[in-house]
């Protein structure tokens, strides 16, 4: 049997998924999409998992779509239906990441290009190695940013930088990506996975349901006016305030002890 395209491991409450096509810079194929979505669904369904890390094998994170994959072959030699590939592969992937019941960290260990860049940016937090880079490569092949890129980029870096990155397709080094506010943190290459593990353990010990709802609230608020956002906050606080983790957090604070959160 061939080696899995997604390597899965678990340490405590943290599940790690490794994109495993290193010879092709972990570029996406239909088969890899299927294994990745399945692994994400398994992590979402496993109540023992409280944080997910996604990284790439070898020297890259993900170079985007593999243009030689059968997914990109048009019928009878005709042009491929790229929109169908987006609908069948990338839309479910992006929506799965944004609906995960636990925090998701992208550990970007090398180049993240095209859909690979926007897949990483769609995760809750991105930590990149100093040698890593982000490339909106779409304009170079006559396409627009996908895998959520058109939504993510202007919200992360503003319209001017989003248009600049998308139109030029220039490489953005990890240090500059952090300065732009595109990613959470840039660290030395040798420190990448240790830094990610520390963050994952920290998030896994926090109230997971509240963290997932924080993502939901922040994303929703970007499309609401101020009053509507206040109403949404009240609704979410009503639900969370009745849950175990709120009472446990308050009790731990009053008793000056470490909390034991369990909601998910």
N, C-alpha and C positions, 0 to 999 in steps of 0.2 A: 504493500500500500504506500502511496505517496505521503510525504510529510504534510501535516495539517497546515492550512494557510493561515490559521489563527491559533497561536499557542496560548493556552489558558493555565494559569496557576493561581493559587490562593494562599495568602499568608494572614492568619487571623481573620479579621473582618474585611480584608482588602483583596479584591479580585483583579488580577493583571491580565490584560489581553495584548498579545504581541502580533502585529501584522507581520506575516512570515513569507514574504517573497523578496528576500534581500537582493537577489541577482537583478531584479527589476525595480529596485528602490521601492518595493512594497506597493507598486501601482495596483489599482483596483481592477479586478476581473469579476465576472458574474459569480464565479465559484467563491471568490473571497468575500464578496458581498453577502452571499448566503451564509457562509460560516460565521462572519462577523455579526450579522443580525441575530443569528441563532445564539451566539455566545452572549450578546447583550441581553437578549430575552432571558436566557438562563440566569444571568446575574441579577436581572430585575426580579425574577421569580424566587430567588434564593434568599430567604429572610435572614440568613447569617451574613450576607454580604452588605456592607455599609458604606463602601466606597469602591470605585472602579478606576483603574489606571489603564490608559491605552498608549502604547508606544510601538516603535518599529524595530524589526530585526536588522542587523547590519548597520550600514552607514547612512541610512535615510529613514525618515518617518514615513512619508508616502508621497510619491510623485504624481498622484492624481490618477486619472483613468488610463488604463492600458489601451492605447488606440488600436493594438493588434488583436485584442480579445474578440471572440465571436459575437459578443454583445454589440460590437460596433460595426458588424458586417451588415450591409444592406442586402435586401432580397434580390437575387438575380443580378448582382453586381451594381445595383442602384445605390444612391447615397444612403448612409445609415440614418435611421430616425433617432437623432440624438435626444429629442424630447421624450421619446418612449423609454430610452435608457434612464433618463432623469426620473421619470415617473415610476419606473419599475424598481430602480436600485437606490438612487440618491435621496428621493423624497422619503421613503420609509426609514432610511438610515438616519437622516437629519432629524426626523420626527422622533425616532426612538431615543436618540441622544438627549433631546430636549425634554423628553417625558420620563427619563429614568428616575426611579424613586430614591436614588442615592446620588451623591456628588460624583462627577466624572472628571478626571484629570488627564489632560494630554501631556505626555512627556515627549517633547519633540527633540529627537536625537540627531537630526540631520535635516536635509531639505524637506520642506512641506510645500508642495506645488499644486496649483490648480485645485481640484476638488479635495486633494489631500490637505491643503492649507485650510480650506474652509471647514472641512471635517474637524480639524484640530480646533479651530476658532469657535466652533459650535459647542465644544466641551465647556464645562463650568469654569475651569481654570487651566491655563496653559503655562507650563514651565519648559523653557527651551535651553538646550546647550548653547554655549557661546558661539560655537561653530555652525549652529543651525541657521536656516534662513526660510523666509516665506515668499512665495512667488505666485502672483495672480496671473497665471500663464495663459489665460483664455484668449486674450486679444491677439496672441501670436498665432492662433489657429482659427480666428474668425468667430469666436464665441463670446458669451457674456459670463461673468462669474456665476457658478451654480453651487449646489450643496449648501444653500443658504447664504452664499456670499453677498448677494445684493442686499439682503436684510442686515447681515452682520457688520459689514465693513463700515457703512456710514455711522452706525450706532457706536462702533468701537473707536473710530478715529476721526469722525466728522466727514462732511461731504467732500471737501477739497482733497484731503488725503486719500479718501476712498476712490475718487475718480482718478487721481494720479496713479495710485497703485494698480487699479484695474485697467486703465488705458495703456500705461507704459509696459506693464508686465515685468517691471524691474525687480531684481532680487532685493529683499529687505532683510538685512542681517538681524539676528535675534536681539542684539543690544539696542538697535534702533527700534525694533518692534516693541520692546519694553518701554522705550522713551515715548513712543507714539501712544502708548496705552492699548496696543493691540493684544498684548499678552500680559500675564500676571508677573512673570519673573524670568530673568535670564541668569544662568549660573554657569560656572566652569564645567567643561565637558565631564571631567572626572567626578564631579559632585552631582550630576544630574539625577541619577536614580536614587541616591541617598536623600537628596532634597525632596524628590517626589514621594518617597516612602514616608518621610517625616510628615509631610503635609497630608498624605492619605491617612496615616494613623491618627493625626489630629482631627481630621474631618470625621473619621469613623467613630471617634469617641464623642462627637457632638450629637445633638438631637437630629437624626437623619430626616425625619418627616418635615421638621421646620426648615432644614436646609433645602430640601426639594421644593417646598412651598415658597421659599425666598426666591429661588430661580423663577418660579412661575409668576410671582408677584412683580418682580422687576421687569420681566419680559412683557407682562400684560400692561404694566403702568406706562410703558413707552408709547402705547397706543390709546391711552386714556387722558382726560383732562385731570387737573389737580383734585377736583371734587370727587370724580369717579375713582381715582386712586385711593383717596381716603376711605371711601365706602368699601372698596375691595380689601383694604387693610383691616377694617373692622370685621368684615366677614371671615377673613382668614384667622384673625386673632380669636374670634368667637370659637371656631372649631379647634384651634390649637390649644386654647385656654382650658378646654375640657379634656384634653389628652393627658396621658401619663407623664410625658416628658416635661410639661410645664409644672405640674405639681412636684415632680422629682427635682427639677432645677431649683424651684423656690425652696424646697425643704433642704436641699444640699447647701444652698447659699446661707440659709438661716442657721444650719447646724455646722457650718464651716467645714464641710467635707466634700470629697469629689463626688459628682453626680454619677448615677448609673442609668444612662438613657437607653430606651428599648423600643420606642415607637419607630415605625417605618412605613 
